[in-house]
Amino acid sequence: MTAAPGVPARISIVTLGVADLARSSAFYEALGWSRSAASNESIVWYRTADSALGLFPHEELAADAGVPGGGEPAFRGVTLAINLESRARVDEAMAAAQKAGATVVKAPVATDWGGYSGYYEDPDGHLWELAHNPFFPLTEDGRLDLP
């Protein structure tokens, strides 16, 4: 079987650069995420519904990519999102994130596009959106069923 030309339209792994691997992994585990056995002292892995999330020291991630490390911008121009089944689940998840140590950046509110959304920041400033989008249904295992 020959692979199609171009870049496949999928995201297999998201790796977040972190200042303190132990602190950041403790945060994600406090959210209820399970550390993968593939983790080691250099990188921590979590399975998600469609991909994997990696936590890797910021400076080492920059070096691996061949880009300068250094200070973190106030806003990186990227957010990560978790779509949930209902507005109530968004509120529950936001409360759980805050209890785990997240900073609520924007409390969940009704949106002008007909959904419900809020943002929190992890210990390293990565923004996560928790949203209910009634136009993007979820499968039974929590995967986005994008029309």
MARVO-381830 format. One record per residue (C-alpha): residue in one letter; z, x, y; chain. Coordinates in steps of 0.25 Angstrom, whole numbers, plus 5000, padded with zeros to 4 digits. Example, Ala and Ser with C-alpha at 12.3 -4.5 7.8 and 13.67 -1.06 7.14 Angstrom:
<atoms>
atom aa = a	z = 5031	x = 5049	y = 4982	ch = A
atom aa = s	z = 5029	x = 5055	y = 4996	ch = A
</atoms>
This chain:
<atoms>
atom aa = m	z = 5000	x = 5000	y = 5000	ch = A
atom aa = t	z = 4996	x = 5006	y = 5014	ch = A
atom aa = a	z = 5005	x = 5004	y = 5026	ch = A
atom aa = a	z = 4999	x = 4997	y = 5037	ch = A
atom aa = p	z = 4996	x = 5006	y = 5049	ch = A
atom aa = g	z = 5005	x = 5006	y = 5061	ch = A
atom aa = v	z = 5020	x = 5004	y = 5062	ch = A
atom aa = p	z = 5027	x = 4994	y = 5054	ch = A
atom aa = a	z = 5034	x = 4983	y = 5062	ch = A
atom aa = r	z = 5048	x = 4984	y = 5057	ch = A
atom aa = i	z = 5061	x = 4991	y = 5061	ch = A
atom aa = s	z = 5067	x = 4998	y = 5049	ch = A
atom aa = i	z = 5079	x = 5005	y = 5056	ch = A
atom aa = v	z = 5085	x = 5005	y = 5070	ch = A
atom aa = t	z = 5094	x = 5017	y = 5072	ch = A
atom aa = l	z = 5104	x = 5017	y = 5084	ch = A
atom aa = g	z = 5108	x = 5030	y = 5090	ch = A
atom aa = v	z = 5123	x = 5030	y = 5091	ch = A
atom aa = a	z = 5134	x = 5038	y = 5098	ch = A
atom aa = d	z = 5144	x = 5037	y = 5087	ch = A
atom aa = l	z = 5139	x = 5034	y = 5073	ch = A
atom aa = a	z = 5153	x = 5030	y = 5068	ch = A
atom aa = r	z = 5156	x = 5021	y = 5080	ch = A
atom aa = s	z = 5142	x = 5014	y = 5079	ch = A
atom aa = s	z = 5143	x = 5012	y = 5064	ch = A
atom aa = a	z = 5157	x = 5006	y = 5065	ch = A
atom aa = f	z = 5151	x = 4996	y = 5075	ch = A
atom aa = y	z = 5140	x = 4992	y = 5067	ch = A
atom aa = e	z = 5149	x = 4991	y = 5055	ch = A
atom aa = a	z = 5158	x = 4982	y = 5063	ch = A
atom aa = l	z = 5147	x = 4973	y = 5065	ch = A
atom aa = g	z = 5146	x = 4971	y = 5050	ch = A
atom aa = w	z = 5134	x = 4980	y = 5047	ch = A
atom aa = s	z = 5135	x = 4988	y = 5034	ch = A
atom aa = r	z = 5132	x = 5003	y = 5034	ch = A
atom aa = s	z = 5121	x = 5007	y = 5025	ch = A
atom aa = a	z = 5124	x = 5017	y = 5014	ch = A
atom aa = a	z = 5112	x = 5025	y = 5020	ch = A
atom aa = s	z = 5122	x = 5029	y = 5032	ch = A
atom aa = n	z = 5128	x = 5043	y = 5033	ch = A
atom aa = e	z = 5135	x = 5051	y = 5043	ch = A
atom aa = s	z = 5123	x = 5052	y = 5052	ch = A
atom aa = i	z = 5117	x = 5038	y = 5052	ch = A
atom aa = v	z = 5123	x = 5024	y = 5049	ch = A
atom aa = w	z = 5113	x = 5013	y = 5043	ch = A
atom aa = y	z = 5115	x = 4998	y = 5043	ch = A
atom aa = r	z = 5105	x = 4988	y = 5036	ch = A
atom aa = t	z = 5101	x = 4976	y = 5045	ch = A
atom aa = a	z = 5093	x = 4964	y = 5040	ch = A
atom aa = d	z = 5079	x = 4971	y = 5043	ch = A
atom aa = s	z = 5082	x = 4986	y = 5045	ch = A
atom aa = a	z = 5093	x = 4996	y = 5047	ch = A
atom aa = l	z = 5101	x = 5001	y = 5058	ch = A
atom aa = g	z = 5105	x = 5015	y = 5059	ch = A
atom aa = l	z = 5115	x = 5022	y = 5068	ch = A
atom aa = f	z = 5113	x = 5037	y = 5071	ch = A
atom aa = p	z = 5119	x = 5046	y = 5081	ch = A
atom aa = h	z = 5111	x = 5044	y = 5095	ch = A
atom aa = e	z = 5108	x = 5059	y = 5097	ch = A
atom aa = e	z = 5104	x = 5061	y = 5083	ch = A
atom aa = l	z = 5095	x = 5049	y = 5084	ch = A
atom aa = a	z = 5088	x = 5054	y = 5096	ch = A
atom aa = a	z = 5086	x = 5068	y = 5090	ch = A
atom aa = d	z = 5080	x = 5061	y = 5077	ch = A
atom aa = a	z = 5070	x = 5054	y = 5086	ch = A
atom aa = g	z = 5067	x = 5067	y = 5095	ch = A
atom aa = v	z = 5072	x = 5061	y = 5108	ch = A
atom aa = p	z = 5083	x = 5065	y = 5117	ch = A
atom aa = g	z = 5097	x = 5059	y = 5115	ch = A
atom aa = g	z = 5106	x = 5057	y = 5126	ch = A
atom aa = g	z = 5112	x = 5046	y = 5134	ch = A
atom aa = e	z = 5110	x = 5031	y = 5130	ch = A
atom aa = p	z = 5103	x = 5022	y = 5140	ch = A
atom aa = a	z = 5110	x = 5010	y = 5144	ch = A
atom aa = f	z = 5099	x = 5001	y = 5138	ch = A
atom aa = r	z = 5090	x = 5007	y = 5127	ch = A
atom aa = g	z = 5079	x = 4996	y = 5128	ch = A
atom aa = v	z = 5082	x = 4992	y = 5114	ch = A
atom aa = t	z = 5091	x = 4981	y = 5108	ch = A
atom aa = l	z = 5093	x = 4977	y = 5093	ch = A
atom aa = a	z = 5095	x = 4963	y = 5089	ch = A
atom aa = i	z = 5101	x = 4954	y = 5079	ch = A
atom aa = n	z = 5095	x = 4940	y = 5078	ch = A
atom aa = l	z = 5106	x = 4930	y = 5072	ch = A
atom aa = e	z = 5105	x = 4916	y = 5067	ch = A
atom aa = s	z = 5112	x = 4909	y = 5078	ch = A
atom aa = r	z = 5118	x = 4910	y = 5092	ch = A
atom aa = a	z = 5132	x = 4909	y = 5085	ch = A
atom aa = r	z = 5128	x = 4921	y = 5076	ch = A
atom aa = v	z = 5125	x = 4929	y = 5089	ch = A
atom aa = d	z = 5138	x = 4926	y = 5095	ch = A
atom aa = e	z = 5145	x = 4930	y = 5081	ch = A
atom aa = a	z = 5137	x = 4943	y = 5080	ch = A
atom aa = m	z = 5140	x = 4946	y = 5095	ch = A
atom aa = a	z = 5155	x = 4944	y = 5093	ch = A
atom aa = a	z = 5155	x = 4953	y = 5080	ch = A
atom aa = a	z = 5147	x = 4964	y = 5087	ch = A
atom aa = q	z = 5157	x = 4964	y = 5099	ch = A
atom aa = k	z = 5169	x = 4964	y = 5089	ch = A
atom aa = a	z = 5162	x = 4976	y = 5082	ch = A
atom aa = g	z = 5162	x = 4983	y = 5096	ch = A
atom aa = a	z = 5149	x = 4979	y = 5102	ch = A
atom aa = t	z = 5148	x = 4977	y = 5117	ch = A
atom aa = v	z = 5142	x = 4963	y = 5120	ch = A
atom aa = v	z = 5131	x = 4966	y = 5131	ch = A
atom aa = k	z = 5126	x = 4952	y = 5132	ch = A
atom aa = a	z = 5133	x = 4940	y = 5126	ch = A
atom aa = p	z = 5124	x = 4931	y = 5118	ch = A
atom aa = v	z = 5117	x = 4920	y = 5126	ch = A
atom aa = a	z = 5106	x = 4910	y = 5125	ch = A
atom aa = t	z = 5093	x = 4917	y = 5128	ch = A
atom aa = d	z = 5081	x = 4912	y = 5136	ch = A
atom aa = w	z = 5072	x = 4913	y = 5124	ch = A
atom aa = g	z = 5081	x = 4903	y = 5116	ch = A
atom aa = g	z = 5090	x = 4913	y = 5108	ch = A
atom aa = y	z = 5104	x = 4918	y = 5109	ch = A
atom aa = s	z = 5107	x = 4933	y = 5111	ch = A
atom aa = g	z = 5117	x = 4944	y = 5116	ch = A
atom aa = y	z = 5118	x = 4959	y = 5115	ch = A
atom aa = y	z = 5129	x = 4969	y = 5111	ch = A
atom aa = e	z = 5129	x = 4984	y = 5112	ch = A
atom aa = d	z = 5133	x = 4993	y = 5100	ch = A
atom aa = p	z = 5142	x = 5005	y = 5103	ch = A
atom aa = d	z = 5130	x = 5013	y = 5107	ch = A
atom aa = g	z = 5124	x = 5004	y = 5116	ch = A
atom aa = h	z = 5113	x = 4998	y = 5107	ch = A
atom aa = l	z = 5111	x = 4984	y = 5111	ch = A
atom aa = w	z = 5111	x = 4973	y = 5100	ch = A
atom aa = e	z = 5106	x = 4959	y = 5103	ch = A
atom aa = l	z = 5112	x = 4947	y = 5094	ch = A
atom aa = a	z = 5102	x = 4935	y = 5095	ch = A
atom aa = h	z = 5099	x = 4922	y = 5090	ch = A
atom aa = n	z = 5084	x = 4919	y = 5091	ch = A
atom aa = p	z = 5081	x = 4905	y = 5086	ch = A
atom aa = f	z = 5066	x = 4909	y = 5086	ch = A
atom aa = f	z = 5068	x = 4921	y = 5076	ch = A
atom aa = p	z = 5074	x = 4916	y = 5064	ch = A
atom aa = l	z = 5082	x = 4924	y = 5054	ch = A
atom aa = t	z = 5079	x = 4925	y = 5039	ch = A
atom aa = e	z = 5091	x = 4923	y = 5029	ch = A
atom aa = d	z = 5094	x = 4937	y = 5029	ch = A
atom aa = g	z = 5095	x = 4939	y = 5044	ch = A
atom aa = r	z = 5081	x = 4944	y = 5047	ch = A
atom aa = l	z = 5073	x = 4940	y = 5059	ch = A
atom aa = d	z = 5061	x = 4931	y = 5055	ch = A
atom aa = l	z = 5053	x = 4934	y = 5067	ch = A
atom aa = p	z = 5041	x = 4924	y = 5069	ch = A
</atoms>
